């Protein structure tokens, strides 16, 4: 496995392309705006003007796009991957998307002779840049094992979750955990500030105790600095929470914390904060307290 097609060269994808090239893979990329990927083209990635041209002759094709509708487009609309890739190609969707859509791609792809995996990732822009992503894989065990060299080029915590769609279900669980944890971080900082505590001292004090978490370590300092630059867009997290809530409802589950976190984020998106990072959730609490 050497020649890799890669579709979705955004915040996460660009770093993943770089790490794959560092590992010795030949990268062929497609992006809607060539100007946004000129840097990785200069570093050795081969740019193609269409998805069809990008995936022909590739041993594996990786997709990591924005929304389920984008996944539908690249796999099923005119000039799509399934119509253009060579039979036997490994198709790996690393987008966080609907488990039902992952199962659809698996069914249609397998029937046409492809090896299909859903492999969403977690670890944010930092994990993508450093090649330390957690990769959550669903599909067939033998296909997972065959693609391990690709996964090892981009991540360090790589686990097989089960059959088609299982990777996406694990990612839903991950996003549910983040929704609750980051809400707790924001509420705690809001409380500490109202009680006149020094927030830097609070972070230092609790980060190594029972309340410590990756969300606290990564986003606590950014919140104190007013740094809302996106490592992961709020609008994409809203998409993920909606997918998780839909899946929960299908199983008859009532996830109150997830529902409330989603409502708070949607309120912020409605006033124009959707392109900020997930840590901008603190704005919900600031505005509730009457702060600017």
N, C-alpha and C positions, 0 to 999 in steps of 0.2 A: 504494500500500500504506500504510494508515493505522491500521486497527483491528486490534489484536494481542491474541490470547488467550495467556495465560501460565499454565502449570500446573507447580507446584513452586517455591514462593516461600520457599526455605530460605536457608542462608548465602550461597550463590552467587546464587540466583535473585532474592533481594530487591534486591541491588545492580544486577543486570541490569535488573530492572523500572524502577528509578530512572533508570538511564542511558537506557533507551528512552523514558521520559517526558520526560527532558531534551532528547532529540532530536526531540520533537514528536509521538511516536506516542501513540495512544489505547490505554491498557492495560486489559484485562479479565482478572481473575485468579481462580483457584480454588485454595483451600487447605483441607485437612481441618480445620484449627483457625483459625477467623477471628481469634481473639484474638491469634495470632502475627503477623498481617499488618495489624493496625490502623494501624500507622505509615504504611505505604505507601498504605493506603486514605485516610488523612487528607491524603496528598500528592497524591492524584488518581486512584489506581487504582480501577477499578470492580470490586467483589467480587461473585461469583456463588456460589450455594449448591450448584450442581452443575456437573460438567464439560460436560454438554450445553448448559446455558444459557450457559456461559462462551464456548464456541467458535462458537456460531451467529452467522452474519453477519460473522465475522472474516475478514480478508484473509490472515492467517497465524496459525498456532498454534505456540507454542514450548513444549516440555516439557523440564524438567530435574529429574528425580525421583531417588530413591535407588538402587534396585536393579532388575535386569532384571524381577523380578516386578511391580514398580511400573509399569514401562513396559508390560508385558503388560496390566496392569489398565486403564491410561488409554487404551490404543489398542484393546483387544479385548473387555473385559468390558462388562456391561450399562451403558448410558448413556455409551458410550465416544466417543472423538473421531471415529473413522471412521463411526459411525452418526449423528453429530450435526453435524459441520462441513458447510459448503456445498461442493458440487462445485467444484473449481478452487482450493480453499484450499491454501496452502503449509503443509506440516506439517514442522516442524523439531525433531527430537529431539536435544537437547544433553546428555542423560544419557550418562555413560560406561557402555556396556552391551555385550552380545554382538554381534559383527559379524553373526552368523547371525540374530539378532533384528532388526537393522537391515535386513537383506535381506528378511526376512519382512514388515516394515512397508512397505517400498518396494513389494514385489510386490502386496500386498493393497491398499495405498493407491493405487498407480498404476492398478490394475484398476478402481478406483472413481472415477477422475477427479481424484485429488489430485496435487499436486507434493510429493514426499517427499525430504527430505534428512536424513542423519545428520551432526551437527555438534558432536561433543564438544569441550570446551574445556579448556585448561590455563592456569594462572596463579594459581590459588588465590583466596582471599577478597580478597587485595589487588588482584589483577588485575581481579576482578569489580567491586570498589568503584571503582577508578580508570579502568575502561573500557579496559584494556590487555590483555585476554585474547588468547591464541592460539586460533584457531578452526580446526578440522580438518574439512573438509567432504567428504562423499561423496554421490553421486547423479548428477543430470544437470547438465552444465555450464551450460545455459541457466537452470535453476532456481537454481543457485548465484549466477549473475550477477544474477538478478531480486531475490534476497534480500540483496544486498550492503549496501543502506542499513541493514537490521536488524543485520547483522554489524558494520558500521562504528560503530554506536551502542554496541556492547559490547566490541569488541576492536580491536587494531591490527595483529596479525599473522594475516592471514586467507588461507588457502590451500586450493585445490581439490585433493583427493587422488586422485580417480578415481571409479569407479562406486559403486553402493550398498554400504555396509559399509566402504568405504575410509577414511572418517573415523575409524571405530572402530578399524580396524587401526593407523592412525597413532597413535591414543591409547594403544593397547596398547604400541607401541614406546616412547612417552613414559613410561609407567608402569614399564616394564622399566628404562629409564635411571635413573629416580628411585630405584627399589628398590636398584640397585647403588650409586648415588652417595651416598644418605643412609646406607646401611650403611657405606660407606667413611668418611664424616664421623664417625659414631659410633665406629667402631673406632679411627680416628686420635686422637680426643679421649680415648678410654679409654687408649690407649698413652701419649699425652703426659702425662696425669695420673699414670699409674703411674710415669713417669720423673721426676716432680717439677717439670714445666714449668708456667709460668703460662699458663693456657689462653687468656686474653684476648690475651696477647702472641702466642701461637701463631696464633690466628685472624687477627690483624692482619698477621702475617708471611707467611702462606701464601695469603691471600685474593686477592692480585693476581698470584700466580704460576701455575704450570702446574696446581696443584691447585684453583684457584679455580672456583666454580660457584654457580649460583643457590641450590642446596640449602644450601651452606655459608653464603652471605650471609644467607639468610633464617632458617635454623634453627640455625646455630652459636651466635649470641648468645642465642637463646631457650633452647637446651639449657643454656648456662652460667648463665642466670637461673632455671632450673627452671620455665620457662614452657611448659606443655604444653597450653594452650588450643588448640582445634582451628580452624585455618584450613581444614583438610581432615581429616575424621575417619579415625582409624586403621581403623575397621571398614569404611569405604568403600574405603580403599586395599587392604585385604585382598580385598574383592570384586573390585577391578580386577586384582589380581595373579592371582587364581584364573581370571578370564576369559582373561588373557594366557597363563597356563600351559596352559589347555585348548586354546587356539588353537595354541600351540607344539607340543603333543602331536599335534594333528591334522596338522601339517606334518612330523612326525617329528623335531622339534628337541629337544635336551636342553639346557635353560637352567639350569645349576647355581646360578648366583648368584641368579636369580629364585626358584628353589625354596628355597634356604636363607633368603633374606630373608622369604619367605612363612611358612616354618616359625617363624622368630623372632617375627614379628608375631602369628601365631596363638597362640603360647605366651603372649604378653602379653594378647591378647584373652581367653584362657581364665581369666585371673586378674583380669578386670574393667577392663582399660584401653582397651577398644574405642572409648569415646567421647572419648578424648584425641586430640590431633593426631599426625600421623605422626612428629614429632620425638621423641615418647615412646619411640621405638625404643631410645634410650639406656638406658632402664630394663633392657633385656635384658642389656646389658653391665655395668651397675651391679650387677645381681643375680648375674651370673656371677662378679663379683669380690667378692661378699659384702657390698656396700654396701647401706645402707638407702635 
